[in-house]
Amino acid sequence: MDTRKKFPRVSDIVLIIFLIAFTIGVLYKCTHHPHHLVTLKFQTLDECLIGVRASAGEDLEIASSNANGVSGHLTVSKRSFGCSPQIQGAPNLGYQGWYQKAPTLEERLISD
């Protein structure tokens, strides 16, 4: 009869520590990214794409080069769900989300 205590193997302890550290790292990365850069894309009425790089928490003013394009104020939130920063747009931008699209002329007439 073996009366010695059975201790976990060193490899088991290392694996457990690695898994705990990895889990903490992923959770931290997905919830805290004050310097996380995001790309905002906008489609203007003349089908031009506008891309803007911004840090989380930064306020943006978006304007296109012509009168038919996108204009408005955006805020990239400091905290987000998961790893994708949330984007809050002004009502005149029409849509909220990762890819913002300018309202078409018909949509503007309907909403006015």
N, C-alpha and C positions, 0 to 999 in steps of 0.2 A: 504494500500500500504506500503510495507516494504522498508524503505529508508536506512537501514543499509548496509554498504559495506560487501560483502561476501569475507572473507579471506579464503585461502586454509587451509584445515585441517592439523594438525601437522603430521598425518600419511602420507599424500601426500608429504609433504616437506621432511620427512625422506626417503621415497621411492625414490624420485628424487635424493637426495644427495647420497644415496646408489648406484643407477644405474650409476651416473656420476663417482663415485669413482671406481666402479667395472670396467667400461669401460676404465678408465685411467690406472688401474692396469693391465688389460689384454693387452692393447697396449704396455705398458712399458715392461711387461714380455716377449712379443713376439719380441721386437726390441732391448732390452738391456739385454744381459746375458753374461757379461764378465767372470763369473765363472761357466757358464753352462757346465756341463760335458756331453759329448756325447760318445757313444760307436761305434767304427769303427770295422766292421767285414770284414775279407778277407778270400777267399777260395783259397787254394793253389791247384796246379795241382794234388796232391795226396789226394785231398778232405779233407784236414785238415782245420779247422777253426781257425783263429787267431782273437782275440778280444782285442781291446786297448781302454782304457779310456783316454780322453784328455779334456782339457779345451779349450774353444773357443779362437782362436788366437795363439794356441800353434803349433809349428812345430813338426812333427813326422817323425821318420825314422822307416820304417816297413821292417822287414826281417824275413824270415821263417828259420826253423832249417835245411832245406836241399836245395840243389841247384835248385830244381824244383819249389820252392815256389815263394811267392810274395816278391819283394823288390822294394823300391822306396821311394820317399819323398812326404809327404802329408802336407797340411796346412788346419786347421779348421778355417774358416773365423770368424772374430769377429762380423760381421753383417750378418744377414741371412734373407731370405724371410720367413715370418711367424714364427713359433716356432722351426723349424728344422734347425740346423746349416748347412751351405753349406760346402761341402768337395771338395777341389781341389786336383786332383791327377796328378802325373807325367805321361807322355804318356806311359811309359813301364808298367803301371798298367792295361792298356787296357780299363777299364771302369771307369766312374765317377758316384758317387751316394752314397746313404746311405749304401748299401751293395756292396762292391767291390769284383770283381772276377778276378782271374788271367786268362790271355788268355790261351786257350788250345794250344797244340803243333801245331795243324792245323792252328789256328788263327795266331800264331806267324810266321809260314812259309808263310802264305798269306800276312801278313803285311810287311815281310822282303824283 
